[in-house]
Amino acid sequence: MLTVAPAELLRELIRFDTSNPPGNERACIEHVATLLREAGIDFKTYGARPERPNLVARLAGSGRRPGLVLQGHVDVVTTANQRWTYPPFQAHIAEGFIWGRGALDMKNGVAMMVSAFLRAKRENIPLPGEVILCLLVDEEAGGVEGAEWLVANQPDLFQGVRYTIGEGGGYSFMAGGRRFYSVMVSEKRGCQLKVTLRGPGGHGSLPMRGGAMAKLGQLLVKLDSARLPVHLTPPVRLMLEAMRDSLGGELGERYGGLLDPARADSLLDRMGADGRSFDAILHNTVNATIVEGGLKINVIPSAVAVELDGRLLPGFGPEDLIAEVRALIGEEAEIEVVRLGPAQPELDLSGLEVLSQILRELDPEGIPVPYLVSGATDGRHFAELGIRTYGFTPVRLPDGFDAWSTIHDADERIPVDGLDLGTEAIYQAILRL
């Protein structure tokens, strides 16, 4: 029976350039399909277009427990205008790492899931519930042709499923000499805004002060110099309480201090780079990403627009974000919502202890903590069917290595031996969850 080492499979997957846009995921999906076929596993592909297929394979279970989906995307973000130490699609091994686009987001997770899935077939251990491997396209562009399309057009594929395992959690991080593993239990909701600023136009030869361009500069300064209000959501409270109690002492008090909205921002300032991820999960956030202005160099524009990538904490809606932005920038600007992600379901921690126990067994010194991911994952689409997702692709990372700052950037990489723990963890989840 076929045996696939997850690290080698990851290198094979990285070598497929699936940068989205345009995606071109078909060859990568077909590579995994070949492995499934050789292992005697039936599968089908589904997609809005033949060149962008989503793959679904199944292992039968006894029916004693609900089904489980292992879901991961094979598309990656662009490498354009980035300077890489090693070519991003060669999967070069150096300094103990596999280097390449997708090494962390999320071809590593796909490699671990496929390896664990093949092992379950190979060892032929009776499974408590059906296990479904779901390899997806287009996640990096919202999942429109991937998870969103599949859930909307083929919902019967997921009947009887209670949980999915996906991305967004599992990477280790160090604090106070202790190693923590994040298990994603919820995610922020995308809320993209467009802000339009208006002012007098005219000929570019005449001085213009206080026009739309000047207002844009003032708006950007305001967004850059202040945070939106602090909000403490249930998953973040649980994470901070666990870290406070595990660390103890002065450092434990610092993390515990983040539980106090009145103190949180000043503590984040003192934490510097270490506080960046906590900053994101304690606030609704907006980042200016696209500016649309004049059309001709000698014409002063009478309107300028800036698009904001907004992210909502669980329990908050677009009206809350608009109100918080207005409180910061004033009432003059026009604000509209241009895209809103699906609302997050109520927090469900029913599978957290099973996954935490698996991590404690595999790394007795590790401390699992629930985690709210600041980005969006395909889990939000499965939630439309009432299915809950846990971000659980565990990797023990070297001390001082910040995975979240490396994702989507140049020199994305993962330890060569980092996938073994995660593959075993996912295999145990197949048997227990």
C-alpha positions in Angstrom: 0.0 0.0 0.0 1.2 3.5 -0.9 3.2 5.4 1.8 3.7 9.1 1.3 6.1 11.2 3.5 4.4 14.5 4.2 7.5 16.6 3.7 8.2 15.1 0.3 4.6 15.5 -0.7 4.7 19.2 0.4 7.7 19.7 -1.9 5.8 18.1 -4.8 2.8 20.4 -4.2 4.9 23.6 -3.9 6.4 22.9 -7.4 2.9 23.5 -8.9 2.5 27.3 -9.3 -1.0 27.8 -8.2 -0.8 31.5 -7.6 -4.3 33.0 -7.4 -5.1 34.7 -9.7 -5.4 32.8 -11.9 -5.1 29.6 -9.8 -4.3 26.9 -12.3 -4.9 24.4 -9.6 -5.9 21.5 -11.9 -2.4 19.9 -12.2 -1.9 20.1 -8.5 -5.2 18.4 -7.8 -4.5 15.7 -10.4 -1.2 15.0 -8.7 -3.0 14.2 -5.4 -5.7 12.3 -7.4 -3.0 10.0 -8.7 -1.9 9.1 -5.2 -5.5 8.4 -4.2 -6.0 6.2 -7.2 -2.9 4.2 -6.5 -4.1 3.7 -2.9 -7.5 2.4 -4.2 -9.5 5.3 -2.9 -12.5 6.5 -4.9 -12.9 10.3 -5.5 -14.7 12.8 -7.6 -14.1 16.3 -8.7 -16.6 19.2 -8.8 -16.1 22.7 -10.0 -17.6 25.7 -11.6 -15.1 25.3 -14.4 -13.1 22.1 -15.5 -9.8 23.9 -15.1 -10.5 24.6 -11.4 -11.7 21.3 -9.9 -12.4 20.6 -6.2 -11.6 17.1 -5.1 -13.7 15.0 -2.7 -12.6 11.6 -1.5 -14.2 9.4 1.2 -13.4 6.7 3.7 -16.4 4.8 5.1 -17.1 4.8 8.8 -19.2 2.7 11.1 -21.7 5.5 11.6 -21.3 5.6 15.4 -20.2 9.2 15.1 -20.9 12.1 12.7 -18.7 12.5 9.6 -15.4 14.5 9.6 -14.1 16.6 6.7 -10.4 17.3 6.2 -10.4 20.5 4.1 -7.5 22.4 2.6 -6.9 24.7 -0.3 -4.1 24.3 -2.9 -4.1 27.8 -4.3 -1.5 30.3 -3.0 -1.0 34.1 -3.1 1.2 35.8 -5.6 5.0 36.2 -5.2 5.1 39.2 -7.5 7.5 42.0 -6.4 8.9 39.9 -3.6 12.5 39.1 -3.1 13.0 35.5 -2.2 16.2 33.9 -0.9 15.4 30.8 -2.9 13.0 30.5 -5.9 9.5 30.2 -4.5 8.3 27.2 -6.6 11.4 25.0 -6.3 10.8 23.7 -2.8 14.4 24.2 -1.9 15.7 22.6 1.3 18.2 24.8 3.2 18.9 25.6 6.9 16.5 22.9 8.0 13.6 24.4 6.2 11.5 23.7 3.1 11.3 27.1 1.3 8.5 28.0 -1.1 5.1 29.6 -1.6 2.5 27.5 0.2 4.9 26.0 2.8 2.8 27.5 5.5 -0.4 28.6 3.7 -1.5 25.9 3.2 0.1 23.2 1.1 1.7 22.0 4.3 -1.7 21.3 5.8 -2.8 19.6 2.5 0.2 17.4 2.6 -0.5 16.4 6.2 -4.1 15.7 5.6 -3.5 13.6 2.5 -0.8 11.6 4.3 -3.0 11.0 7.3 -5.9 10.1 5.0 -3.8 7.6 3.1 -2.6 6.1 6.3 -6.1 5.6 7.5 -6.8 3.7 4.3 -3.6 1.7 4.5 -4.0 0.6 8.2 -7.7 -0.2 7.6 -8.6 0.6 11.2 -12.4 0.8 11.7 -13.4 4.5 11.7 -16.1 5.8 14.0 -17.5 8.0 11.3 -17.1 8.8 7.6 -13.9 10.8 6.8 -14.0 13.1 3.8 -10.9 14.6 2.2 -11.8 17.9 0.4 -9.1 19.7 -1.6 -10.3 23.1 -2.6 -9.4 25.8 -5.1 -9.7 29.6 -4.9 -9.5 30.2 -1.1 -7.1 33.1 -1.6 -9.8 34.9 -3.6 -12.7 34.2 -1.2 -13.4 30.6 -2.2 -15.9 31.7 -4.9 -15.0 28.8 -7.1 -13.9 26.6 -4.2 -15.6 26.1 -0.8 -18.3 28.7 -1.4 -19.3 27.1 -4.8 -19.1 23.5 -3.4 -21.3 24.2 -0.4 -23.9 26.0 -2.4 -24.0 23.5 -5.3 -23.2 20.2 -3.7 -24.4 20.4 -0.1 -25.4 16.7 -0.1 -21.7 15.8 -0.2 -21.5 16.8 3.5 -24.6 15.3 5.0 -24.0 13.9 8.4 -20.8 15.9 9.0 -20.4 17.8 12.3 -16.8 19.1 12.1 -14.2 20.0 9.6 -10.5 20.3 10.2 -8.9 23.2 8.3 -6.3 25.9 8.5 -5.9 28.8 10.9 -4.5 27.0 13.9 -1.8 24.6 15.2 1.4 26.6 14.8 3.4 26.7 18.0 4.6 30.0 19.5 6.8 30.8 22.5 6.0 33.0 25.4 8.1 33.2 28.6 9.9 30.0 27.7 6.7 28.1 27.3 5.5 26.6 24.1 1.8 27.1 23.1 -0.2 25.6 20.3 -3.1 27.6 18.9 -6.3 25.7 18.0 -8.5 27.9 15.9 -12.1 27.8 17.2 -13.4 30.9 15.5 -12.4 33.5 12.9 -13.0 37.1 12.1 -15.5 38.1 9.4 -14.4 40.1 6.3 -16.1 43.4 5.8 -14.6 45.5 3.0 -15.5 49.2 2.9 -15.1 51.9 0.4 -14.7 55.5 1.7 -15.3 58.3 -0.7 -14.0 61.9 -0.1 -15.1 64.9 -2.1 -13.8 68.4 -2.6 -13.5 71.1 -5.2 -11.7 70.1 -8.5 -10.1 72.3 -11.0 -7.0 73.0 -13.1 -3.7 71.4 -11.8 -1.9 74.7 -12.2 -3.9 76.4 -9.4 -3.0 75.7 -5.8 -5.6 73.6 -4.0 -5.8 73.2 -0.3 -8.4 71.3 1.6 -9.5 69.3 -1.5 -10.2 65.6 -1.8 -6.6 64.6 -1.9 -5.8 66.5 1.3 -8.8 64.9 3.0 -7.4 61.5 1.9 -4.1 62.3 3.5 -5.8 63.3 6.8 -7.9 60.1 6.8 -4.9 57.9 6.3 -3.1 59.6 9.1 -6.1 59.1 11.4 -6.3 55.4 10.6 -2.6 55.0 11.1 -2.4 56.7 14.4 -5.2 55.2 16.4 -6.9 51.8 17.0 -10.6 51.1 17.0 -12.1 50.2 20.4 -11.0 47.1 22.4 -13.5 44.2 22.5 -13.0 41.0 24.5 -14.7 38.1 22.7 -15.1 34.6 24.3 -12.4 32.8 22.4 -9.8 35.5 23.1 -10.8 35.6 26.8 -10.2 31.8 27.0 -6.8 32.1 25.3 -5.6 34.9 27.4 -6.8 33.3 30.6 -5.0 30.1 29.7 -1.7 31.9 28.9 -2.0 34.0 32.1 -2.4 30.9 34.2 0.3 28.9 32.5 2.9 31.6 32.6 2.3 33.1 36.0 4.5 35.9 37.4 5.0 39.3 35.7 4.6 37.9 32.2 1.4 36.1 33.1 0.1 39.4 34.6 0.9 41.1 31.3 -1.2 38.7 29.3 -3.9 38.8 32.0 -3.8 42.6 31.7 -5.0 42.3 28.1 -8.3 41.1 29.6 -8.9 44.6 30.8 -10.1 46.8 27.9 -9.0 49.9 29.7 -5.3 48.7 29.8 -5.1 46.6 26.7 -3.9 49.2 24.2 -1.1 50.5 26.4 0.1 47.0 27.1 0.0 46.2 23.3 2.2 49.2 22.7 4.7 48.0 25.2 4.7 44.4 23.7 5.8 45.7 20.3 6.0 43.1 17.6 5.0 40.4 20.1 1.6 42.1 20.5 0.8 42.4 16.8 -1.4 39.2 16.6 -3.2 40.1 19.9 -3.8 43.6 18.6 -5.7 42.0 15.7 -7.9 39.8 17.8 -8.8 42.4 20.4 -10.2 44.9 17.8 -12.3 45.3 14.8 -9.7 46.4 12.2 -9.4 48.3 8.9 -6.4 48.6 6.6 -6.3 51.0 3.6 -5.3 48.8 0.6 -6.5 50.5 -2.6 -6.7 54.2 -3.5 -8.7 55.5 -6.5 -8.1 59.1 -7.5 -7.6 61.4 -10.4 -7.6 60.4 -14.1 -5.4 63.1 -15.5 -2.2 64.7 -14.1 -3.4 68.3 -14.8 -6.9 67.9 -13.3 -7.5 68.1 -9.6 -9.9 65.3 -8.7 -13.1 66.2 -7.0 -13.5 62.8 -5.6 -11.0 60.3 -4.2 -11.9 56.8 -2.9 -10.0 54.5 -0.6 -10.9 50.8 0.0 -10.5 49.4 3.5 -9.9 45.7 4.3 -12.1 45.4 7.4 -12.2 42.5 9.8 -15.0 42.0 12.3 -14.8 40.2 15.6 -17.4 37.5 16.3 -20.7 39.1 17.3 -20.1 42.4 15.4 -21.7 43.5 12.2 -20.9 46.1 9.4 -22.9 48.8 11.1 -20.6 48.4 14.2 -17.5 48.8 12.1 -18.8 51.8 10.2 -19.7 53.5 13.5 -16.2 52.9 14.9 -14.6 54.2 11.7 -16.8 57.3 11.7 -15.9 58.0 15.3 -12.3 58.1 14.2 -12.4 59.9 10.8 -15.6 62.1 11.2 -18.9 62.3 9.5 -18.1 63.9 6.2 -16.8 60.9 4.3 -19.2 58.5 2.4 -18.8 54.9 3.6 -20.3 51.9 1.9 -19.9 48.1 2.4 -18.6 46.5 -0.8 -18.2 42.9 0.4 -19.3 41.2 3.5 -18.4 37.6 4.5 -20.7 35.1 6.1 -21.6 35.7 9.8 -19.8 33.5 12.2 -21.9 30.9 14.2 -22.0 30.8 17.9 -18.8 29.5 19.5 -18.7 25.6 19.7 -15.9 24.2 21.9 -17.3 20.6 21.9 -14.3 19.2 20.0 -11.6 21.4 21.6 -10.6 19.0 24.4 -10.1 16.1 22.0 -7.7 18.1 19.9 -6.0 19.6 22.9 -5.4 16.1 24.4 -3.9 14.9 21.1 -1.4 17.8 21.3 -0.6 17.2 24.9 0.2 13.5 24.1 2.4 14.4 21.1 4.2 17.3 22.9 3.9 17.0 26.7 5.6 20.4 27.1 3.2 22.1 24.7 0.1 24.0 26.0 -2.9 24.0 23.7 -5.0 27.2 23.7 -8.1 28.2 21.8 -7.5 30.8 19.1 -9.4 33.3 17.1 -7.8 33.7 13.7 -7.6 37.3 12.5 -8.0 36.3 8.8 -10.7 34.3 7.0 -10.7 30.6 6.1 -12.9 28.3 4.1 -14.4 27.2 7.4 -16.9 30.1 7.1 -18.4 28.5 4.0 -18.9 25.1 5.7 -20.5 27.0 8.6 -23.4 27.8 6.2 -24.3 24.1 6.4 -24.1 24.1 10.2 -20.6 22.5 10.2 -18.0 23.8 12.7 -14.4 24.1 11.8 -11.3 23.7 13.9 -8.0 25.1 12.6 -5.7 22.2 13.4 -2.6 21.7 11.2 -0.1 21.5 14.1 3.6 22.3 13.5 6.3 22.7 16.2 8.2 25.7 15.0 11.7 26.8 16.1 11.9 29.3 18.9 11.8 32.9 17.5 10.2 31.9 14.2 7.0 33.8 13.6 4.8 31.9 11.1 2.1 34.5 10.9 4.5 37.2 9.8 6.0 34.9 7.2 2.7 33.8 5.6 2.0 35.7 2.3 5.5 37.3 2.5 8.8 36.4 0.8 10.8 33.4 2.2 7.8 31.5 3.4 9.2 28.3 4.8 8.6 25.4 7.3 10.9 23.1 9.2 11.6 19.9 7.2 10.7 17.8 10.2 7.8 20.0 11.2 5.1 18.0 9.3 5.4 14.7 11.2 3.8 16.0 14.4 0.9 17.5 12.4 0.3 14.4 10.3 0.1 12.3 13.4 -2.2 14.8 15.1 -4.6 14.8 12.2 -4.5 11.0 12.0 -5.4 10.8 15.7 -8.2 13.4 15.1 -9.6 11.1 12.4 -9.8 8.3 14.9 -11.2 10.3 17.8 -13.1 13.4 16.6 
